[in-house]
Amino acid sequence: TLQRAFFDRRFAISKKGYFSLVPEETRPDDLICILYGGQTPFILRKVEEVSDTLEKESRDLGGNGTIYQLVGECYIHGIMDGEAYDEFKRGGSGAQEQTFVLM
C-alpha cells in the first residue's frame, strides 16, 4: 500500500535533481550508492570516527580506509531500472566507481 511505501521515509531531492524517498534519518552529506548486482539504491554514511584497526582492515580488504554505515534503501526516480548504470557506462552521469568496505 501507499502508506507502507512512505513509512519511515521522507521526500528528498538529490544534488542532481532526482526526486527520491529516503530513510527519515538521511542527512544531506550522505551518499547515494548503487551496488553492482543490486537493483535498489542505498544511502551510505561516512563514519567520521574510525579506529586505526578498522581503517587498516578496510585498506587490507581493498578499500581506501573510509568506513561507511548503511542507512537504508531508497527510491530514486529515474535510476531504479538500470538507468544510472547505463548512464555511468556512457560517462554522462558524473558518478564514480568506488570500492566500499561496509562494516
N, C-alpha and C positions, 0 to 999 in steps of 0.2 A: 504494500500500500504506500501511498504518498507520504503518510505520516511516518512510517518506518524509515523511508529513504532520507528524511530530514532529521531523524532522531540523533542528537549529539553532533549535528553538523551546522555549519553556517555558510552563508554565501560569501564568496570572495572573488576578486579579480586579480589575476596574476600580473606580473610586471609587463608581460607581453600582451595583456588584454584578454586572456582567456577567462570565461565565466567558469566558476567552479563551486563545488560543495566540498568543504574540508572539515576535518575534525574541529570541534569547538576550541581546543587548546592550541591550534595552529597559530604561529607567530609570523610577522612579516618577513623575518630573515630565514625562515625555514625553506627547505629545498624540495622542489617537486622532482621526483625521480621515477623513471620508468626502467624497471629491471629487465634485462634480457630474458626472454621466455615468458614474461608476465603479460597479463592483459589489463592490469589495473595500475594506475599511477599511485605512488605512495608519497607521503610527506615525511621527510627526514629532518632531524635537528642535530646540528653540530653540538657535541658535548664539549663545553668550554674547559672544565677542569678534569684533566685526564692524568692518571698516574703514569709514571715513566714505564712501568711494566706493561700497561695496556698499549701505550704508544709503540713500544718495541714490538709487542705481539702483532699490532696492526701492520707495521713495516715488514715483519717476518712473513706475514700472510699475503703480501703484495700490495698493501695499501700505502697511503702516504703519511701515516701516523695520525690522521684525523679519525676520530671515533664519532659515529652518528647513532642517534637514538631513533627508533621507529616511532613516529607519532601516530600514523594510521593510514588507511587507504583513503583515496579521494576520487571525486568525479571531476574531470576537466573537459568541458565541452569542446570538441574538435580534436582531441587527441586520444580518444578511447578505443578506436578501432584500428590502431596501427598507423594513424596519420602522422604522429610525432616521429616514429621510427623512419617512415618513408621520407619525411622532410629532412630528418637528420642525415640520412644516406645521400640525399641530394645536396647537402651542405647549406641549406637555406634557413635552418631554424635557429642557428646560433647556439644550439645545445652542444654540450661537451660530453665526450665519453670519459667515464671516470671509474676507477676501481674502488669499491666500498668494502670496508670490513664492518659488518654490523654486529654489535655485541649487546 
